[in-house]
């Protein structure tokens, strides 16, 4: 994808070249940001859209900036994870033009993480911006790592480790502590859903989001794993219903996809309904690990996800894309049509 870059006050404005050619039929195009990124978490802060993805593979000038990471050797089961040592963020006022904010969080600010800085989950609370992350891809309880939390005064950071240690560092209910998503319910209670290895837990967060609270029965972890769950949980509430979504299949393969359930409670039970996002052999493969944004005050939704471009098979060759997410009259999610065109501009400014 040809990209026109404009340097702006420490950030990089990324404009797909197609936008410069046509203002009449202006759309975001897919991918919406240059480079190899995955696991995108999208959120609305004020009048701005934000995306916080995992760095999947170095691209462009970053191959020089982070050259030393190419030479690192660690105990990671995949040495490519040694490159995944920081998060970039991207902001937009219209879903079409995106500004890059480099290195909003780095392992330089999280001393206990050595590699595999993964799957950011972000939220604004208590006048602060919180960024939850996975680190070190732990394979057993003897290894040090898990889910951590960093805090900043602005969406673009810099974020700093808030605890000096993981918030969750053990494998509970066979769920690897990765792929966390923080959800605020209408009553103000914060929950976190997380887990790899085909198991999903939910926990209750304290009001400062820096510790766990017990559930009413005194336990701290509840397994809520639906059928076919693999990883990447996400929760959306619409019309009083809880739409729980997750990724299925192998993240490195073409069949990676997203399925969902609907429940009357944040605790489930989550009975699988079906797939809503998957590959299209004419467009891209491996479409999964998503998030959803709602246009404030409207019943209008967009799904942000990663996928692998046709002709590419490298496990970390993943790109961030956007398409519309729609519901049918009965409240079920319509299967998403993945596109090359993306979406038209949507401004949040009043």
C-alpha positions as CSV (number, residue, x, y, z in Angstrom):
1,X,0.0,0.0,0.0
2,X,1.4,3.4,-1.0
3,X,1.4,5.8,1.9
4,X,1.9,9.5,2.1
5,X,3.4,10.5,5.4
6,X,3.2,14.0,7.0
7,X,5.2,14.6,10.1
8,X,3.2,16.4,12.8
9,X,4.5,17.3,16.2
10,X,6.1,14.0,17.0
11,X,3.4,12.0,15.3
12,X,3.1,10.7,11.7
13,X,-0.1,11.3,9.7
14,X,-0.7,8.4,7.4
15,X,-2.8,9.1,4.4
16,X,-3.3,6.3,1.8
17,X,-2.3,7.6,-1.6
18,X,-5.7,6.7,-3.0
19,X,-7.2,9.4,-0.8
20,X,-5.1,12.0,-2.6
21,X,-6.5,10.9,-6.0
22,X,-10.2,10.9,-5.2
23,X,-12.1,13.1,-2.8
24,X,-15.4,12.3,-4.5
25,X,-15.5,8.7,-3.4
26,X,-13.3,9.0,-0.3
27,X,-13.1,5.9,1.8
28,X,-10.6,4.5,4.3
29,X,-9.3,1.7,2.2
30,X,-8.0,-1.5,3.9
31,X,-5.6,-1.8,5.6
32,X,-6.3,1.5,7.3
33,X,-2.7,2.0,8.7
34,X,0.6,1.1,7.1
35,X,2.8,-1.7,8.6
36,X,2.3,-5.1,10.1
37,X,0.0,-4.8,13.2
38,X,-2.5,-7.2,14.9
39,X,-5.0,-7.5,17.7
40,X,-6.4,-4.0,17.3
41,X,-8.3,-2.4,20.2
42,X,-10.4,0.6,19.0
43,X,-12.0,3.1,21.3
44,X,-13.6,6.5,21.1
45,X,-12.1,9.2,23.4
46,X,-14.0,12.5,23.1
47,X,-14.1,13.5,19.4
48,X,-11.3,11.1,18.4
49,X,-11.1,7.5,17.4
50,X,-8.1,5.6,18.7
51,X,-6.6,2.2,17.7
52,X,-4.0,0.4,19.9
53,X,-2.6,-2.7,18.1
54,X,0.1,-5.3,18.8
55,X,3.2,-4.7,16.8
56,X,3.3,-7.8,14.6
57,X,6.4,-7.3,12.5
58,X,8.8,-4.4,11.9
59,X,8.1,-2.3,8.9
60,X,9.7,0.7,7.1
61,X,11.9,3.0,9.2
62,X,11.1,0.9,12.3
63,X,13.4,-1.8,10.9
64,X,16.3,0.6,11.5
65,X,14.9,2.2,14.7
66,X,14.6,-1.2,16.4
67,X,17.5,-2.9,14.7
68,X,18.9,-4.1,18.0
69,X,15.7,-6.1,18.7
70,X,16.5,-8.2,15.6
71,X,19.7,-9.4,17.3
72,X,18.1,-10.2,20.7
73,X,17.9,-13.8,21.9
74,X,15.6,-14.8,24.8
75,X,13.7,-17.8,26.1
76,X,10.7,-16.9,23.8
77,X,9.3,-20.0,22.0
78,X,9.4,-17.9,18.9
79,X,12.3,-15.5,18.5
80,X,10.2,-13.1,16.4
81,X,8.4,-12.2,19.7
82,X,11.6,-10.4,20.6
83,X,10.6,-7.7,18.2
84,X,7.3,-7.1,20.0
85,X,8.6,-4.8,22.6
86,X,6.5,-1.6,22.2
87,X,3.0,-0.4,21.2
88,X,2.3,2.3,18.7
89,X,-1.1,4.0,18.7
90,X,-3.2,5.6,15.9
91,X,-5.8,8.4,16.1
92,X,-8.3,9.7,13.7
93,X,-11.2,12.2,13.6
94,X,-12.9,10.6,10.7
95,X,-12.0,6.8,10.4
96,X,-10.1,7.6,7.2
97,X,-7.0,9.6,8.0
98,X,-4.9,8.2,10.8
99,X,-2.1,9.7,12.8
100,X,0.6,7.4,14.2
101,X,1.8,8.0,17.8
102,X,5.0,6.0,18.1
103,X,5.9,3.9,21.1
104,X,3.2,4.9,23.5
105,X,4.3,2.0,25.7
106,X,7.6,0.2,25.7
107,X,9.2,-2.6,27.8
108,X,11.6,0.2,28.8
109,X,8.7,1.3,31.0
110,X,7.8,-2.2,32.0
111,X,10.9,-3.8,33.5
112,X,9.3,-7.3,34.0
113,X,8.5,-7.7,30.3
114,X,11.2,-9.0,28.0
115,X,9.3,-9.8,24.9
116,X,5.8,-10.6,23.5
117,X,4.1,-7.3,24.5
118,X,0.7,-8.2,23.2
119,X,-3.0,-7.2,22.7
120,X,-3.5,-3.9,24.4
121,X,-6.9,-3.1,26.0
122,X,-7.6,0.5,26.8
123,X,-10.1,2.5,28.9
124,X,-10.6,5.9,30.5
125,X,-11.4,5.9,34.2
126,X,-10.7,7.9,37.3
127,X,-9.4,10.8,35.1
128,X,-6.6,8.5,33.7
129,X,-6.0,6.4,30.7
130,X,-5.4,2.7,31.4
131,X,-3.7,0.3,29.0
132,X,-3.8,-3.4,29.9
133,X,-1.3,-5.7,28.1
134,X,0.1,-9.2,28.0
135,X,3.8,-9.8,28.4
136,X,6.3,-12.7,28.1
137,X,3.9,-15.3,26.6
138,X,4.3,-17.5,29.7
139,X,4.0,-21.2,29.1
140,X,3.8,-22.4,32.7
141,X,3.6,-21.0,36.3
142,X,7.3,-21.1,36.7
143,X,7.8,-18.3,34.1
144,X,7.4,-14.7,35.0
145,X,4.9,-12.7,33.0
146,X,1.2,-12.4,32.3
147,X,-1.3,-9.5,32.2
148,X,-0.1,-6.0,33.3
149,X,-1.5,-2.5,33.4
150,X,0.0,0.8,32.5
151,X,-1.4,4.3,33.1
152,X,-1.0,7.7,31.4
153,X,-2.5,11.2,31.6
154,X,-3.3,11.3,27.8
155,X,-4.5,8.8,25.3
156,X,-1.2,8.9,23.4
157,X,0.8,8.3,26.6
158,X,3.5,7.9,27.5
159,X,2.2,4.9,29.5
160,X,4.0,3.6,32.5
161,X,3.7,0.4,34.4
162,X,1.4,0.9,37.3
163,X,2.2,-2.1,39.4
164,X,5.8,-3.2,38.8
165,X,4.5,-6.7,38.4
166,X,1.7,-8.5,36.5
167,X,-1.8,-8.1,37.7
168,X,-2.4,-11.7,36.7
169,X,0.7,-14.0,36.6
170,X,-0.7,-17.5,36.8
171,X,-2.5,-19.9,34.5
172,X,-5.9,-20.2,36.1
173,X,-8.5,-22.7,34.7
174,X,-6.0,-23.6,32.0
175,X,-6.3,-20.0,30.5
176,X,-3.0,-18.5,29.5
177,X,-2.9,-14.9,30.8
178,X,-3.1,-13.0,27.5
179,X,-5.7,-11.2,25.3
180,X,-7.4,-9.2,28.0
181,X,-10.4,-7.0,27.4
182,X,-11.7,-4.5,30.0
183,X,-15.4,-3.9,30.0
184,X,-17.3,-1.3,32.0
185,X,-21.0,-2.2,32.6
186,X,-23.8,0.3,32.9
187,X,-23.6,0.2,36.7
188,X,-20.0,1.3,36.7
189,X,-18.5,-2.1,37.5
190,X,-15.4,-3.1,35.6
191,X,-14.8,-6.6,34.4
192,X,-11.9,-8.1,32.5
193,X,-12.2,-11.1,30.2
194,X,-9.0,-12.8,29.1
195,X,-7.4,-16.0,28.1
196,X,-5.6,-18.1,25.5
197,X,-5.3,-21.8,25.0
198,X,-9.0,-22.3,24.4
199,X,-10.1,-21.1,27.9
200,X,-11.6,-17.8,28.9
201,X,-11.8,-16.3,32.4
202,X,-13.5,-13.2,33.7
203,X,-12.4,-11.2,36.8
204,X,-13.9,-8.3,38.6
205,X,-11.6,-5.2,38.8
206,X,-11.4,-2.8,41.7
207,X,-12.5,0.7,41.1
208,X,-8.9,1.9,40.6
209,X,-8.4,-0.9,38.0
210,X,-5.2,-1.9,39.7
211,X,-6.3,-5.0,41.6
212,X,-8.9,-7.8,41.5
213,X,-12.0,-7.9,43.7
214,X,-13.8,-11.1,44.7
215,X,-17.2,-12.0,43.2
216,X,-20.1,-12.3,45.6
217,X,-19.3,-16.0,46.2
218,X,-15.7,-15.1,47.3
219,X,-14.0,-16.4,44.2
220,X,-11.7,-14.2,42.0
221,X,-11.9,-16.1,38.7
222,X,-14.9,-17.4,36.7
223,X,-14.4,-19.5,33.6
224,X,-16.9,-18.4,30.9
225,X,-15.4,-20.3,27.9
226,X,-17.9,-20.7,25.1
227,X,-17.9,-23.4,22.4
228,X,-14.9,-23.3,20.0
229,X,-13.3,-20.4,21.9
230,X,-9.6,-20.0,21.3
231,X,-8.6,-16.4,22.3
232,X,-9.3,-12.7,21.8
233,X,-12.5,-12.1,23.9
234,X,-14.5,-8.9,23.4
235,X,-17.8,-7.7,25.0
236,X,-20.3,-5.3,23.6
237,X,-23.6,-4.2,25.3
238,X,-26.5,-3.3,23.1
239,X,-30.2,-2.8,24.1
240,X,-29.6,-4.5,27.4
241,X,-28.0,-7.6,25.8
242,X,-24.4,-8.7,26.2
243,X,-22.7,-9.6,23.0
244,X,-19.7,-11.7,23.8
245,X,-17.3,-12.3,20.9
246,X,-14.0,-14.3,20.5
247,X,-11.6,-15.6,18.0
248,X,-11.5,-19.2,16.8
249,X,-9.0,-21.3,14.8
250,X,-5.2,-20.9,14.6
251,X,-4.0,-17.3,14.6
252,X,-1.3,-18.1,12.1
253,X,-3.5,-19.8,9.6
254,X,-6.2,-18.7,7.0
255,X,-9.2,-20.0,9.0
256,X,-8.8,-17.6,11.9
257,X,-12.2,-16.1,12.5
258,X,-14.6,-14.5,15.0
259,X,-17.8,-15.9,16.5
260,X,-20.2,-14.6,19.1
261,X,-22.9,-15.3,21.7
262,X,-25.7,-13.2,23.3
263,X,-26.5,-13.3,27.0
264,X,-28.6,-11.4,29.5
265,X,-25.8,-11.1,32.0
266,X,-22.0,-10.3,31.8
267,X,-21.5,-13.7,33.4
268,X,-23.2,-15.6,30.5
269,X,-23.9,-18.3,29.9
270,X,-22.5,-17.6,26.4
271,X,-24.1,-20.0,23.9
272,X,-22.3,-19.8,20.6
273,X,-24.5,-18.5,17.7
274,X,-22.1,-18.5,14.8
275,X,-19.3,-16.8,13.0
276,X,-19.5,-13.1,12.1
277,X,-16.0,-12.5,10.6
278,X,-13.9,-14.8,8.5
279,X,-11.6,-15.0,5.5
280,X,-12.8,-14.2,2.0
281,X,-10.5,-15.9,-0.6
282,X,-11.0,-12.9,-2.9
283,X,-10.0,-10.4,-0.3
284,X,-7.8,-11.7,2.5
285,X,-7.3,-14.6,4.9
286,X,-7.0,-15.0,8.7
287,X,-9.6,-12.3,9.7
288,X,-9.8,-12.2,13.5
289,X,-8.9,-10.8,16.9
290,X,-11.1,-7.8,16.6
291,X,-12.8,-4.9,18.5
292,X,-15.9,-2.9,17.9
293,X,-16.6,0.8,18.2
294,X,-20.0,2.4,18.4
295,X,-20.6,5.9,17.2
296,X,-21.7,7.7,20.4
297,X,-25.5,8.3,20.5
298,X,-26.1,6.2,17.4
299,X,-26.9,2.5,16.7
300,X,-23.9,2.5,14.3
301,X,-21.0,0.1,14.7
302,X,-17.6,-0.6,13.1
303,X,-15.4,-3.7,13.5
304,X,-11.7,-3.3,13.6
305,X,-9.7,-6.5,13.1
306,X,-6.5,-7.9,11.6
307,X,-6.2,-10.1,8.5
308,X,-3.5,-11.5,6.2
309,X,-3.2,-10.1,2.7
310,X,-3.5,-12.5,-0.2
311,X,-0.2,-14.0,-1.2
312,X,1.3,-13.7,2.3
313,X,1.6,-16.7,4.6
314,X,4.0,-15.4,7.3
315,X,2.4,-15.7,10.7
316,X,3.2,-12.1,11.6
317,X,2.2,-10.6,8.2
318,X,-1.0,-9.1,9.6
319,X,-2.7,-5.8,8.8
320,X,-5.3,-3.7,10.6
321,X,-8.6,-3.2,8.7
322,X,-12.1,-1.8,9.3
323,X,-15.6,-2.7,8.0
324,X,-19.2,-2.1,9.1
325,X,-20.8,-4.2,11.7
326,X,-24.6,-4.5,11.4
327,X,-27.5,-6.1,13.2
328,X,-30.6,-7.6,11.8
329,X,-34.1,-6.7,13.1
330,X,-34.0,-9.5,15.7
331,X,-30.7,-8.3,17.2
332,X,-28.4,-10.8,15.7
333,X,-25.1,-9.7,14.2
334,X,-25.0,-10.0,10.4
335,X,-21.9,-11.7,8.9
336,X,-19.3,-9.0,8.1
337,X,-18.3,-8.5,4.5
338,X,-14.6,-7.8,4.5
339,X,-13.6,-5.3,1.9
340,X,-10.7,-3.6,0.2
341,X,-12.6,-0.3,0.3
342,X,-13.1,0.0,4.1
343,X,-15.5,2.7,5.3
344,X,-16.6,6.3,4.5
345,X,-15.6,9.2,6.8
346,X,-17.6,9.5,10.0
347,X,-16.8,12.6,12.1
348,X,-17.4,12.7,15.9
349,X,-17.3,16.5,16.0
350,X,-20.6,18.2,16.8
